[in-house]
Amino acid sequence: MTTVAVLGEPVRTSGYGLAGAQLLAATTPDEVRRCWHELPADVGVVLLTPAAADALGRQVLESAAVLTVVLPP
């Protein structure tokens, strides 16, 4: 079964845990990149805060094997 993960600042992502999403808290660009590279194999969709998307960069997101969605600011 494919799961949904939410990556970014905890203050912006915590509510998604109530819907069953896996929360990946990251507040710095280095933490974002570490979480991205350590995504569990069953994750098929990743919701990203705008800051997390900026930290990863467009090229990484476009070449990803998972579906990515950037949350509105």
N, CA, C and O atoms as a Tinker XYZ file with bonds, in Angstrom:
   292  protein
     1  N      0.844000   -1.180000    0.000000    73     2
     2  CA     0.000000    0.000000    0.000000    64     1     3
     3  C      0.886000    1.239000    0.000000    63     2     4     5
     4  O      1.873000    1.313000    0.733000    81     3
     5  N      0.528000    2.193000   -0.818000    73     3     6
     6  CA     1.264000    3.449000   -0.913000    64     5     7
     7  C      0.798000    4.405000    0.173000    63     6     8     9
     8  O     -0.393000    4.505000    0.469000    81     7
     9  N      1.759000    5.105000    0.759000    73     7    10
    10  CA     1.423000    6.063000    1.807000    64     9    11
    11  C      1.749000    7.481000    1.355000    63    10    12    13
    12  O      2.445000    7.703000    0.364000    81    11
    13  N      1.224000    8.426000    2.116000    73    11    14
    14  CA     1.453000    9.848000    1.871000    64    13    15
    15  C      2.340000   10.376000    2.990000    63    14    16    17
    16  O      2.120000   10.082000    4.165000    81    15
    17  N      3.344000   11.157000    2.610000    73    15    18
    18  CA     4.217000   11.799000    3.589000    64    17    19
    19  C      4.118000   13.307000    3.409000    63    18    20    21
    20  O      3.838000   13.803000    2.318000    81    19
    21  N      4.353000   14.021000    4.496000    73    19    22
    22  CA     4.358000   15.481000    4.466000    64    21    23
    23  C      5.713000   15.929000    5.013000    63    22    24    25
    24  O      6.090000   15.582000    6.132000    81    23
    25  N      6.432000   16.701000    4.209000    73    23    26
    26  CA     7.790000   17.103000    4.544000    64    25    27
    27  C      7.878000   18.614000    4.684000    63    26    28    29
    28  O      7.492000   19.359000    3.783000    81    27
    29  N      8.392000   19.056000    5.828000    73    27    30
    30  CA     8.577000   20.490000    6.040000    64    29    31
    31  C      8.526000   20.871000    7.498000    63    30    32    33
    32  O      8.689000   20.033000    8.385000    81    31
    33  N      8.298000   22.149000    7.734000    73    31    34
    34  CA     8.309000   22.685000    9.091000    64    33    35
    35  C      7.133000   22.114000    9.889000    63    34    36    37
    36  O      6.001000   22.104000    9.404000    81    35
    37  N      7.396000   21.641000   11.105000    73    35    38
    38  CA     6.340000   21.019000   11.914000    64    37    39
    39  C      5.111000   21.899000   12.117000    63    38    40    41
    40  O      3.991000   21.387000   12.140000    81    39
    41  N      5.289000   23.190000   12.262000    73    39    42
    42  CA     4.150000   24.071000   12.488000    64    41    43
    43  C      3.215000   24.077000   11.278000    63    42    44    45
    44  O      2.021000   24.336000   11.431000    81    43
    45  N      3.729000   23.800000   10.091000    73    43    46
    46  CA     2.923000   23.791000    8.861000    64    45    47
    47  C      2.388000   22.407000    8.519000    63    46    48    49
    48  O      1.429000   22.291000    7.757000    81    47
    49  N      2.997000   21.343000    9.075000    73    47    50
    50  CA     2.649000   19.990000    8.641000    64    49    51
    51  C      1.906000   19.146000    9.672000    63    50    52    53
    52  O      1.339000   18.110000    9.322000    81    51
    53  N      1.899000   19.560000   10.907000    73    51    54
    54  CA     1.386000   18.704000   11.984000    64    53    55
    55  C     -0.063000   18.257000   11.789000    63    54    56    57
    56  O     -0.406000   17.130000   12.145000    81    55
    57  N     -0.901000   19.097000   11.243000    73    55    58
    58  CA    -2.306000   18.748000   11.062000    64    57    59
    59  C     -2.529000   17.574000   10.116000    63    58    60    61
    60  O     -3.532000   16.869000   10.235000    81    59
    61  N     -1.618000   17.355000    9.187000    73    59    62
    62  CA    -1.769000   16.264000    8.232000    64    61    63
    63  C     -1.636000   14.896000    8.902000    63    62    64    65
    64  O     -2.104000   13.889000    8.369000    81    63
    65  N     -1.010000   14.868000   10.044000    73    63    66
    66  CA    -0.910000   13.620000   10.797000    64    65    67
    67  C     -2.273000   13.107000   11.225000    63    66    68    69
    68  O     -2.469000   11.898000   11.347000    81    67
    69  N     -3.214000   14.008000   11.453000    73    67    70
    70  CA    -4.571000   13.611000   11.827000    64    69    71
    71  C     -5.263000   12.839000   10.708000    63    70    72    73
    72  O     -6.167000   12.045000   10.968000    81    71
    73  N     -4.847000   13.067000    9.478000    73    71    74
    74  CA    -5.427000   12.371000    8.331000    64    73    75
    75  C     -4.667000   11.089000    8.004000    63    74    76    77
    76  O     -5.018000   10.382000    7.059000    81    75
    77  N     -3.635000   10.788000    8.777000    73    75    78
    78  CA    -2.894000    9.555000    8.578000    64    77    79
    79  C     -1.622000    9.688000    7.764000    63    78    80    81
    80  O     -0.983000    8.680000    7.461000    81    79
    81  N     -1.238000   10.899000    7.403000    73    79    82
    82  CA     0.003000   11.087000    6.648000    64    81    83
    83  C      1.204000   10.892000    7.560000    63    82    84    85
    84  O      1.147000   11.165000    8.759000    81    83
    85  N      2.280000   10.419000    6.975000    73    83    86
    86  CA     3.530000   10.276000    7.717000    64    85    87
    87  C      4.205000   11.635000    7.751000    63    86    88    89
    88  O      4.446000   12.232000    6.702000    81    87
    89  N      4.511000   12.129000    8.938000    73    87    90
    90  CA     5.105000   13.454000    9.091000    64    89    91
    91  C      6.623000   13.366000    9.106000    63    90    92    93
    92  O      7.204000   12.589000    9.864000    81    91
    93  N      7.254000   14.168000    8.264000    73    91    94
    94  CA     8.711000   14.244000    8.205000    64    93    95
    95  C      9.103000   15.681000    8.533000    63    94    96    97
    96  O      9.141000   16.549000    7.660000    81    95
    97  N      9.391000   15.908000    9.802000    73    95    98
    98  CA     9.686000   17.258000   10.275000    64    97    99
    99  C     11.098000   17.669000    9.860000    63    98   100   101
   100  O     12.065000   16.944000   10.090000    81    99
   101  N     11.193000   18.845000    9.244000    73    99   102
   102  CA    12.481000   19.379000    8.828000    64   101   103
   103  C     12.387000   20.898000    8.819000    63   102   104   105
   104  O     11.495000   21.472000    8.195000    81   103
   105  N     13.307000   21.536000    9.509000    73   103   106
   106  CA    13.273000   22.994000    9.592000    64   105   107
   107  C     14.434000   23.663000    8.861000    63   106   108   109
   108  O     14.402000   24.874000    8.641000    81   107
   109  N     15.449000   22.904000    8.484000    73   107   110
   110  CA    16.584000   23.469000    7.756000    64   109   111
   111  C     16.715000   22.766000    6.408000    63   110   112   113
   112  O     16.230000   21.646000    6.246000    81   111
   113  N     17.358000   23.404000    5.448000    73   111   114
   114  CA    17.556000   22.746000    4.155000    64   113   115
   115  C     18.282000   21.402000    4.263000    63   114   116   117
   116  O     17.959000   20.463000    3.535000    81   115
   117  N     19.251000   21.306000    5.159000    73   115   118
   118  CA    19.961000   20.035000    5.331000    64   117   119
   119  C     19.028000   18.942000    5.847000    63   118   120   121
   120  O     19.102000   17.799000    5.394000    81   119
   121  N     18.158000   19.282000    6.786000    73   119   122
   122  CA    17.194000   18.307000    7.299000    64   121   123
   123  C     16.218000   17.870000    6.208000    63   122   124   125
   124  O     15.859000   16.696000    6.118000    81   123
   125  N     15.792000   18.827000    5.380000    73   123   126
   126  CA    14.877000   18.502000    4.283000    64   125   127
   127  C     15.537000   17.507000    3.340000    63   126   128   129
   128  O     14.932000   16.495000    2.985000    81   127
   129  N     16.764000   17.782000    2.934000    73   127   130
   130  CA    17.458000   16.881000    2.012000    64   129   131
   131  C     17.691000   15.508000    2.636000    63   130   132   133
   132  O     17.586000   14.495000    1.944000    81   131
   133  N     18.004000   15.456000    3.927000    73   131   134
   134  CA    18.196000   14.174000    4.600000    64   133   135
   135  C     16.902000   13.377000    4.609000    63   134   136   137
   136  O     16.902000   12.190000    4.284000    81   135
   137  N     15.803000   14.019000    4.978000    73   135   138
   138  CA    14.502000   13.332000    4.998000    64   137   139
   139  C     14.119000   12.837000    3.605000    63   138   140   141
   140  O     13.595000   11.733000    3.456000    81   139
   141  N     14.381000   13.650000    2.596000    73   139   142
   142  CA    14.051000   13.280000    1.223000    64   141   143
   143  C     14.801000   12.007000    0.815000    63   142   144   145
   144  O     14.220000   11.093000    0.230000    81   143
   145  N     16.087000   11.963000    1.130000    73   143   146
   146  CA    16.904000   10.810000    0.742000    64   145   147
   147  C     16.590000    9.572000    1.571000    63   146   148   149
   148  O     16.946000    8.460000    1.183000    81   147
   149  N     15.933000    9.753000    2.697000    73   147   150
   150  CA    15.574000    8.631000    3.564000    64   149   151
   151  C     14.084000    8.287000    3.493000    63   150   152   153
   152  O     13.560000    7.627000    4.390000    81   151
   153  N     13.403000    8.727000    2.439000    73   151   154
   154  CA    11.974000    8.420000    2.304000    64   153   155
   155  C     11.764000    6.906000    2.334000    63   154   156   157
   156  O     12.479000    6.169000    1.655000    81   155
   157  N     10.792000    6.442000    3.115000    73   155   158
   158  CA    10.482000    5.011000    3.120000    64   157   159
   159  C     10.016000    4.557000    1.734000    63   158   160   161
   160  O      9.442000    5.338000    0.975000    81   159
   161  N     10.267000    3.304000    1.419000    73   159   162
   162  CA     9.950000    2.768000    0.095000    64   161   163
   163  C      8.459000    2.787000   -0.223000    63   162   164   165
   164  O      8.079000    2.817000   -1.394000    81   163
   165  N      7.611000    2.769000    0.800000    73   163   166
   166  CA     6.165000    2.709000    0.545000    64   165   167
   167  C      5.527000    4.083000    0.314000    63   166   168   169
   168  O      4.320000    4.164000    0.088000    81   167
   169  N      6.313000    5.158000    0.365000    73   167   170
   170  CA     5.775000    6.506000    0.145000    64   169   171
   171  C      5.620000    6.737000   -1.359000    63   170   172   173
   172  O      6.575000    6.580000   -2.120000    81   171
   173  N      4.419000    7.108000   -1.776000    73   171   174
   174  CA     4.145000    7.373000   -3.180000    64   173   175
   175  C      3.800000    8.818000   -3.471000    63   174   176   177
   176  O      3.880000    9.262000   -4.616000    81   175
   177  N      3.410000    9.564000   -2.423000    73   175   178
   178  CA     3.042000   10.971000   -2.571000    64   177   179
   179  C      3.705000   11.750000   -1.433000    63   178   180   181
   180  O      3.645000   11.347000   -0.271000    81   179
   181  N      4.334000   12.865000   -1.784000    73   179   182
   182  CA     4.958000   13.713000   -0.766000    64   181   183
   183  C      4.406000   15.128000   -0.909000    63   182   184   185
   184  O      4.538000   15.759000   -1.958000    81   183
   185  N      3.788000   15.612000    0.160000    73   183   186
   186  CA     3.370000   17.006000    0.236000    64   185   187
   187  C      4.530000   17.790000    0.828000    63   186   188   189
   188  O      5.101000   17.388000    1.842000    81   187
   189  N      4.876000   18.893000    0.207000    73   187   190
   190  CA     6.017000   19.695000    0.642000    64   189   191
   191  C      5.573000   21.111000    0.979000    63   190   192   193
   192  O      4.748000   21.698000    0.279000    81   191
   193  N      6.125000   21.649000    2.051000    73   191   194
   194  CA     5.915000   23.067000    2.312000    64   193   195
   195  C      6.737000   23.830000    1.268000    63   194   196   197
   196  O      7.667000   23.268000    0.688000    81   195
   197  N      6.407000   25.096000    1.023000    73   195   198
   198  CA     7.193000   25.867000    0.049000    64   197   199
   199  C      8.690000   25.913000    0.386000    63   198   200   201
   200  O      9.529000   25.837000   -0.511000    81   199
   201  N      9.022000   26.036000    1.668000    73   199   202
   202  CA    10.432000   26.076000    2.063000    64   201   203
   203  C     11.127000   24.746000    1.774000    63   202   204   205
   204  O     12.280000   24.731000    1.346000    81   203
   205  N     10.436000   23.636000    2.004000    73   203   206
   206  CA    11.018000   22.328000    1.716000    64   205   207
   207  C     11.227000   22.153000    0.216000    63   206   208   209
   208  O     12.252000   21.622000   -0.211000    81   207
   209  N     10.269000   22.594000   -0.575000    73   207   210
   210  CA    10.408000   22.498000   -2.031000    64   209   211
   211  C     11.589000   23.337000   -2.512000    63   210   212   213
   212  O     12.337000   22.909000   -3.391000    81   211
   213  N     11.758000   24.524000   -1.945000    73   211   214
   214  CA    12.900000   25.367000   -2.306000    64   213   215
   215  C     14.218000   24.700000   -1.949000    63   214   216   217
   216  O     15.184000   24.779000   -2.707000    81   215
   217  N     14.259000   24.045000   -0.800000    73   215   218
   218  CA    15.486000   23.379000   -0.361000    64   217   219
   219  C     15.868000   22.232000   -1.291000    63   218   220   221
   220  O     17.052000   21.967000   -1.501000    81   219
   221  N     14.875000   21.557000   -1.842000    73   219   222
   222  CA    15.160000   20.429000   -2.734000    64   221   223
   223  C     15.470000   20.890000   -4.150000    63   222   224   225
   224  O     16.320000   20.309000   -4.824000    81   223
   225  N     14.795000   21.911000   -4.593000    73   223   226
   226  CA    15.022000   22.424000   -5.932000    64   225   227
   227  C     14.144000   21.753000   -6.977000    63   226   228   229
   228  O     13.729000   20.605000   -6.821000    81   227
   229  N     13.876000   22.477000   -8.021000    73   227   230
   230  CA    12.976000   22.019000   -9.087000    64   229   231
   231  C     13.484000   20.744000   -9.753000    63   230   232   233
   232  O     12.694000   19.843000  -10.034000    81   231
   233  N     14.772000   20.653000  -10.008000    73   231   234
   234  CA    15.323000   19.499000  -10.719000    64   233   235
   235  C     15.094000   18.200000   -9.946000    63   234   236   237
   236  O     14.759000   17.177000  -10.542000    81   235
   237  N     15.270000   18.233000   -8.641000    73   235   238
   238  CA    15.045000   17.043000   -7.814000    64   237   239
   239  C     13.581000   16.646000   -7.853000    63   238   240   241
   240  O     13.264000   15.467000   -8.008000    81   239
   241  N     12.690000   17.610000   -7.714000    73   239   242
   242  CA    11.267000   17.311000   -7.681000    64   241   243
   243  C     10.752000   16.788000   -9.012000    63   242   244   245
   244  O      9.892000   15.908000   -9.037000    81   243
   245  N     11.258000   17.308000  -10.107000    73   243   246
   246  CA    10.802000   16.861000  -11.428000    64   245   247
   247  C     11.309000   15.467000  -11.769000    63   246   248   249
   248  O     10.682000   14.759000  -12.557000    81   247
   249  N     12.424000   15.067000  -11.192000    73   247   250
   250  CA    12.983000   13.754000  -11.503000    64   249   251
   251  C     12.612000   12.706000  -10.464000    63   250   252   253
   252  O     13.089000   11.574000  -10.539000    81   251
   253  N     11.789000   13.052000   -9.517000    73   251   254
   254  CA    11.441000   12.151000   -8.416000    64   253   255
   255  C     10.565000   10.990000   -8.893000    63   254   256   257
   256  O      9.766000   11.125000   -9.820000    81   255
   257  N     10.743000    9.848000   -8.228000    73   255   258
   258  CA     9.932000    8.659000   -8.513000    64   257   259
   259  C      8.596000    8.704000   -7.787000    63   258   260   261
   260  O      7.728000    7.859000   -8.005000    81   259
   261  N      8.441000    9.706000   -6.916000    73   259   262
   262  CA     7.178000    9.855000   -6.183000    64   261   263
   263  C      6.467000   11.110000   -6.686000    63   262   264   265
   264  O      7.099000   12.015000   -7.229000    81   263
   265  N      5.172000   11.155000   -6.503000    73   263   266
   266  CA     4.387000   12.330000   -6.854000    64   265   267
   267  C      4.621000   13.388000   -5.780000    63   266   268   269
   268  O      4.500000   13.100000   -4.589000    81   267
   269  N      4.949000   14.593000   -6.188000    73   267   270
   270  CA     5.167000   15.667000   -5.217000    64   269   271
   271  C      4.135000   16.775000   -5.429000    63   270   272   273
   272  O      3.740000   17.079000   -6.554000    81   271
   273  N      3.717000   17.361000   -4.317000    73   271   274
   274  CA     2.773000   18.460000   -4.333000    64   273   275
   275  C      3.298000   19.530000   -3.390000    63   274   276   277
   276  O      3.602000   19.243000   -2.232000    81   275
   277  N      3.405000   20.758000   -3.875000    73   275   278
   278  CA     3.866000   21.857000   -3.025000    64   277   279
   279  C      2.620000   22.540000   -2.465000    63   278   280   281
   280  O      1.733000   22.962000   -3.207000    81   279
   281  N      2.578000   22.637000   -1.140000    73   279   282
   282  CA     1.462000   23.269000   -0.458000    64   281   283
   283  C      1.470000   24.775000   -0.709000    63   282   284   285
   284  O      2.535000   25.348000   -0.939000    81   283
   285  N      0.321000   25.422000   -0.671000    73   283   286
   286  CA     0.300000   26.869000   -0.865000    64   285   287
   287  C      0.981000   27.585000    0.307000    63   286   288   289
   288  O      1.031000   27.065000    1.422000    81   287
   289  N      1.504000   28.788000    0.036000    73   287   290
   290  CA     2.175000   29.529000    1.117000    64   289   291
   291  C      1.240000   29.935000    2.232000    63   290   292
   292  O      1.670000   30.562000    3.201000    81   291
